[in-house]
Amino acid sequence: MAHVRLFRHYIHLPFVILGLIDFAVLALALALATFFRFFGDVDLFFGNIMFVVPSCIVFSALNLVVMIALGVHQSRVEEGMSGMMLRTIMALIIALPLCGFAWFLGSDWLWYLGDSGVLTSASVFGVFLLGIARSVFFVLVGKDAFKRKVLVLGAGVRARQLLQDLTTPFNRKGFVLAGFVPMPDAPVEVNEKYLLNVPGSLHDYILRNPVAEIVVAVDDRRKGLPMEDLLECKMEGIRIVDGANFYERESRKVALEMITPGWLVFSDGFKVSSVFGVGKRSLDLLAAGALFIVTCPFMLLTAIAIKLEDGWKSPVFYSQERVGLNGKPFMVHKFRSMITDAEKDGAVWAKKNDARVTKVGEFIRKVRIDELPQIFNVLNGTMAFVGPRPERPVFVEQLTEKIPFYNERHRVKPGLTGWAQLCFAYADNEEDTREKLRYDLYYIKNQSLLLDLLVIIQTVEVVLFKKGSR
């Protein structure tokens, strides 16, 4: 199985395994640093190992959290081993003061985190050991390890959508595509080279050419499915999955072209309990409060910079009506990044290299400082910390008419950051908005405190590496 599902969120299995390996290697790095610093004798070290273990666990956990925040494991796909190791070095450096703070809080049992020599040595050991462990891991794993062999039943529009979206070089797919089996008397939209010749039954073909999973991506099920055949395959232990569910699992977004109101009604997800509501609100207040404390000096400097550029009488903040929970309008607040009469001719999409953006505005947009006043929207309850980005009423009205299920994104509070912001760049047109909706629906369907925490942690990567800013 190439994915594990934790609290309704799909995580690629190799990342989980690699994370566990990193955790063990980092614990070993601190143990080695402690050994050389304080012990030097193997018997003495193992005789006191229980005093060292707590420091090893906390050191590993803190470094791993920072690595997740910097997108270290995912960077292997996009940036290669060198990019992965560069982010790792940055993570180990950032984690040093966090380890010192952990020692301050628990100095009675985290003895070895208070020694700067141990922490520095452990970080150096960590870089080399992680490099070796990861290199060995990727050699042993191979290109297609942890990937299931998948056969798609159907070769029409839905099948073509799967082929286009899930076989790009940038998609972190966890499967190997065996091919597509066309339905009798149904139009074929998939390129001929991907089609499979199945002269007999699907079950007979599977016995000769084993696969782990059959994806049903038929355009019109009313024309009938080979249910007896599929049941035979199911009894052989082969997983049978709907095309829309497969798409959601592999891409971590919802396929708008494949779903219907019936799919939304009967699919797993969209479960919100009162306990989750209390937990989410508590997380909102905690995250917003912490962010306010950390960014308060930057907000003060931003206000001064805006005044210096445009004059002391110019407004610092820009308030705008947005659509919130259940379609109710509210006022969102930002630092002003455009000229004061930017929308004198009416509302328009923000664009790349927008001439209306000021010099200060260009900078604060790149580093996301312009969004910080929305902390107060989170504190007053009109926004959540994690959720779909709120849109303006005029655009919501237009997009609702053109994009199916667009109004469903208003089933939850809009957020300061969100799953779509992590996974997709800035949306400045209808097609980009359609793509972001796929991620928003995934979040709404699978929302949990774990997913919220994951989004909050990985938002650090967005800020540091300027993903999606415009």
ZIJO-V973684 format. One record per residue. N is the residue number from 1. RES is the residue in one small letter. PHI is phi in radians with two decimals (NA if undefined). OMEGA is omega in whole degrees, -180 to 180 (999 if undefined). Layout:
BEGIN
n:res:phi:omega
N:RES:PHI:OMEGA
N:RES:PHI:OMEGA
END
This chain:
BEGIN
n:res:phi:omega
1:m:NA:-174
2:a:-1.62:178
3:h:-2.33:167
4:v:-2.04:-179
5:r:-1.99:179
6:l:-1.96:180
7:f:0.87:174
8:r:1.29:178
9:h:-1.97:-178
10:y:-1.44:177
11:i:-2.20:-177
12:h:-1.14:-173
13:l:-0.98:178
14:p:-1.01:177
15:f:-1.17:178
16:v:-1.13:-180
17:i:-1.11:180
18:l:-1.11:177
19:g:-1.10:178
20:l:-1.15:177
21:i:-1.10:178
22:d:-1.03:180
23:f:-1.05:-179
24:a:-1.14:-179
25:v:-1.15:179
26:l:-1.16:176
27:a:-1.10:177
28:l:-1.10:-180
29:a:-1.08:179
30:l:-1.21:178
31:a:-1.08:178
32:l:-1.11:179
33:a:-1.09:178
34:t:-1.17:179
35:f:-1.03:-177
36:f:-1.24:-177
37:r:-1.42:-170
38:f:-2.08:-172
39:f:-1.95:-179
40:g:1.42:179
41:d:-2.15:-174
42:v:-1.09:-178
43:d:-1.11:179
44:l:-1.13:-180
45:f:-1.12:-178
46:f:-1.23:175
47:g:-1.23:-179
48:n:-2.07:-173
49:i:-1.06:-178
50:m:-1.16:176
51:f:-1.41:-178
52:v:-1.57:-174
53:v:-0.95:-180
54:p:-0.97:179
55:s:-1.15:179
56:c:-1.12:-178
57:i:-1.13:-179
58:v:-1.17:178
59:f:-1.03:180
60:s:-1.12:-177
61:a:-1.09:-179
62:l:-1.14:179
63:n:-1.12:-179
64:l:-1.16:177
65:v:-1.08:179
66:v:-1.15:177
67:m:-1.09:177
68:i:-1.08:-180
69:a:-1.09:-179
70:l:-1.64:178
71:g:1.12:-175
72:v:-1.07:-174
73:h:-1.22:179
74:q:-1.17:-177
75:s:-1.13:177
76:r:-1.05:-178
77:v:-1.29:-172
78:e:-1.66:-172
79:e:-2.04:-180
80:g:1.39:-177
81:m:-1.13:-178
82:s:-1.15:178
83:g:-1.12:178
84:m:-1.09:-179
85:m:-1.26:176
86:l:-1.11:177
87:r:-1.17:178
88:t:-1.10:179
89:i:-1.06:178
90:m:-1.07:-180
91:a:-1.12:180
92:l:-1.12:178
93:i:-1.21:-179
94:i:-1.11:-176
95:a:-1.29:-178
96:l:-1.00:178
97:p:-1.13:177
98:l:-1.14:177
99:c:-1.14:176
100:g:-1.09:178
101:f:-1.18:177
102:a:-1.08:176
103:w:-1.10:179
104:f:-1.06:-179
105:l:-1.37:-176
106:g:-2.30:-175
107:s:-1.12:-179
108:d:-1.26:-178
109:w:-2.27:175
110:l:-1.88:-173
111:w:-0.97:-168
112:y:-1.49:175
113:l:-1.40:180
114:g:-1.53:-179
115:d:-1.76:-177
116:s:-1.08:179
117:g:-1.14:179
118:v:-1.15:-179
119:l:-1.10:-180
120:t:-1.13:180
121:s:-1.12:-180
122:a:-1.10:179
123:s:-1.16:178
124:v:-1.15:176
125:f:-1.00:-178
126:g:-1.03:-180
127:v:-1.04:-177
128:f:-1.22:-179
129:l:-1.18:177
130:l:-1.13:178
131:g:-1.05:-180
132:i:-1.19:-177
133:a:-1.09:-180
134:r:-1.20:179
135:s:-1.07:178
136:v:-1.11:-180
137:f:-1.04:-177
138:f:-1.20:176
139:v:-1.22:-179
140:l:-1.20:-178
141:v:-1.16:-178
142:g:1.34:-174
143:k:-1.13:-172
144:d:-1.94:178
145:a:-1.14:-179
146:f:1.18:-179
147:k:-1.77:178
148:r:-1.50:174
149:k:-1.51:-171
150:v:-2.08:174
151:l:-1.99:-179
152:v:-1.85:175
153:l:-1.60:-175
154:g:2.10:180
155:a:-2.51:-180
156:g:-1.67:-176
157:v:-1.12:-179
158:r:-1.10:179
159:a:-1.12:178
160:r:-1.08:178
161:q:-1.06:177
162:l:-1.06:-178
163:l:-1.09:-177
164:q:-1.20:-173
165:d:-1.50:-172
166:l:-1.89:178
167:t:-2.13:177
168:t:-1.35:179
169:p:-1.07:-175
170:f:-1.58:-179
171:n:-1.50:-178
172:r:-1.44:-173
173:k:-1.30:-180
174:g:-1.93:-177
175:f:-2.55:172
176:v:-1.98:-175
177:l:-1.47:178
178:a:-1.35:179
179:g:2.56:-176
180:f:-2.04:177
181:v:-1.87:-179
182:p:-1.16:173
183:m:-1.46:180
184:p:-1.05:176
185:d:1.07:178
186:a:-2.00:179
187:p:-1.04:179
188:v:-1.88:-179
189:e:-1.92:-177
190:v:-1.57:178
191:n:-0.96:-174
192:e:-1.00:-176
193:k:-1.17:179
194:y:-1.65:-176
195:l:-1.42:178
196:l:-1.87:176
197:n:-1.62:-179
198:v:-2.08:-175
199:p:-1.20:-180
200:g:-1.76:179
201:s:-1.42:177
202:l:-1.09:180
203:h:-1.08:178
204:d:-1.10:180
205:y:-1.10:-178
206:i:-1.12:179
207:l:-1.12:179
208:r:-1.47:-177
209:n:-2.29:-173
210:p:-1.01:172
211:v:-2.28:-179
212:a:-1.65:-171
213:e:-2.66:173
214:i:-2.00:180
215:v:-1.75:180
216:v:-1.58:-178
217:a:-2.17:-179
218:v:-1.57:-177
219:d:-1.22:-176
220:d:-2.33:-178
221:r:-1.32:180
222:r:-1.15:178
223:k:-1.39:175
224:g:1.77:175
225:l:-2.09:176
226:p:-1.30:-172
227:m:-1.07:179
228:e:-1.08:179
229:d:-1.12:179
230:l:-1.11:178
231:l:-1.13:177
232:e:-1.04:178
233:c:-1.14:179
234:k:-1.05:-180
235:m:-1.19:176
236:e:-1.45:180
237:g:1.60:179
238:i:-1.48:-179
239:r:-1.34:176
240:i:-1.94:-175
241:v:-2.37:177
242:d:-1.21:-177
243:g:-1.02:-179
244:a:-1.16:179
245:n:-1.19:177
246:f:-1.09:179
247:y:-1.04:-180
248:e:-1.07:-178
249:r:-1.15:-175
250:e:-1.37:-174
251:s:-1.84:-175
252:r:0.98:172
253:k:-2.69:-177
254:v:-1.77:-179
255:a:-1.43:-177
256:l:-1.05:-176
257:e:-1.30:-175
258:m:-1.80:-172
259:i:-1.73:177
260:t:-2.31:174
261:p:-0.97:178
262:g:-1.11:178
263:w:-1.09:178
264:l:-1.10:-178
265:v:-1.18:-171
266:f:-1.70:-179
267:s:-1.34:177
268:d:-1.19:177
269:g:2.05:-179
270:f:1.03:179
271:k:-1.78:179
272:v:-2.27:179
273:s:-1.74:178
274:s:-1.14:178
275:v:-1.13:178
276:f:-1.09:180
277:g:-1.06:178
278:v:-1.16:180
279:g:-1.12:-180
280:k:-1.16:179
281:r:-1.13:178
282:s:-1.12:178
283:l:-1.14:177
284:d:-1.02:-178
285:l:-1.15:-180
286:l:-1.14:-178
287:a:-1.17:-180
288:a:-1.16:178
289:g:-1.11:179
290:a:-1.14:180
291:l:-1.13:179
292:f:-1.10:-180
293:i:-1.09:-177
294:v:-1.23:-171
295:t:-1.73:-178
296:c:-0.94:178
297:p:-1.07:180
298:f:-1.19:178
299:m:-1.17:178
300:l:-1.12:178
301:l:-1.13:178
302:t:-1.11:179
303:a:-1.05:179
304:i:-1.15:-179
305:a:-1.09:179
306:i:-1.12:178
307:k:-1.13:-179
308:l:-1.14:-178
309:e:-1.33:-172
310:d:-1.92:180
311:g:1.75:-173
312:w:-1.25:179
313:k:-1.55:-178
314:s:-1.31:-180
315:p:-1.25:178
316:v:-1.51:-176
317:f:-1.81:177
318:y:-2.27:-179
319:s:-1.84:-174
320:q:-2.55:180
321:e:-1.34:177
322:r:-2.28:179
323:v:-1.69:-176
324:g:-1.96:-177
325:l:-0.99:180
326:n:1.02:176
327:g:1.39:-179
328:k:-1.41:-180
329:p:-1.33:175
330:f:-2.65:-179
331:m:-1.70:176
332:v:-1.76:-175
333:h:-2.08:178
334:k:-2.43:166
335:f:-1.25:-178
336:r:-1.19:-179
337:s:-2.01:179
338:m:-2.07:175
339:i:-1.11:-171
340:t:-1.11:-180
341:d:-1.90:-174
342:a:-1.08:-176
343:e:-2.11:179
344:k:-1.14:179
345:d:-1.76:179
346:g:1.92:-177
347:a:-1.30:176
348:v:-2.40:178
349:w:-1.12:170
350:a:-1.22:-176
351:k:-2.18:175
352:k:-1.17:-177
353:n:0.97:-180
354:d:-1.12:-177
355:a:-1.17:-179
356:r:-1.36:-176
357:v:-1.39:179
358:t:-1.36:179
359:k:-1.13:176
360:v:-1.11:-180
361:g:-1.06:179
362:e:-1.07:-179
363:f:-1.23:-176
364:i:-1.19:175
365:r:-1.25:-178
366:k:-1.09:-178
367:v:-1.75:173
368:r:1.22:180
369:i:-1.16:-179
370:d:-1.07:-178
371:e:-1.48:-171
372:l:-1.04:178
373:p:-1.05:177
374:q:-1.20:172
375:i:-0.94:-178
376:f:-1.24:173
377:n:-1.15:177
378:v:-1.18:-178
379:l:-1.15:-179
380:n:-1.51:172
381:g:1.58:178
382:t:-1.37:177
383:m:-2.31:170
384:a:-1.81:177
385:f:-1.28:179
386:v:-2.09:179
387:g:2.95:177
388:p:-1.11:178
389:r:-1.21:-179
390:p:-1.27:-179
391:e:-2.02:-178
392:r:-1.36:-176
393:p:-0.96:-177
394:v:-1.13:179
395:f:-1.33:178
396:v:-1.05:180
397:e:-1.08:-180
398:q:-1.20:-174
399:l:-1.26:179
400:t:-1.10:180
401:e:-1.28:-173
402:k:-1.77:-174
403:i:-2.00:180
404:p:-1.12:177
405:f:1.16:-178
406:y:-1.09:-178
407:n:-1.18:-179
408:e:-1.16:179
409:r:-1.20:178
410:h:-1.58:177
411:r:-1.33:178
412:v:-2.22:177
413:k:-1.14:173
414:p:-1.16:-174
415:g:-2.18:175
416:l:-1.23:173
417:t:-2.36:-176
418:g:-2.91:180
419:w:-1.05:-179
420:a:-1.15:180
421:q:-1.15:179
422:l:-1.27:-169
423:c:-1.71:-174
424:f:-2.52:-178
425:a:-1.28:-177
426:y:-1.05:180
427:a:-1.70:180
428:d:-2.25:176
429:n:-2.74:-175
430:e:-1.13:-177
431:e:-1.15:176
432:d:-1.11:178
433:t:-1.12:177
434:r:-1.08:179
435:e:-1.15:179
436:k:-1.15:178
437:l:-1.09:178
438:r:-1.02:178
439:y:-1.28:178
440:d:-1.07:180
441:l:-1.15:176
442:y:-1.06:-180
443:y:-1.10:-179
444:i:-1.08:-178
445:k:-1.22:-172
446:n:-2.03:-174
447:q:-1.06:177
448:s:-2.78:179
449:l:-1.13:178
450:l:-1.11:179
451:l:-1.14:177
452:d:-1.06:179
453:l:-1.10:179
454:l:-1.07:179
455:v:-1.13:-179
456:i:-1.08:-179
457:i:-1.13:-176
458:q:-1.35:174
459:t:-1.10:176
460:v:-1.00:178
461:e:-1.10:180
462:v:-1.06:-178
463:v:-1.20:-176
464:l:-1.21:-176
465:f:-1.86:171
466:k:1.01:177
467:k:-1.33:171
468:g:1.37:-179
469:s:-1.38:177
470:r:-2.63:999
END
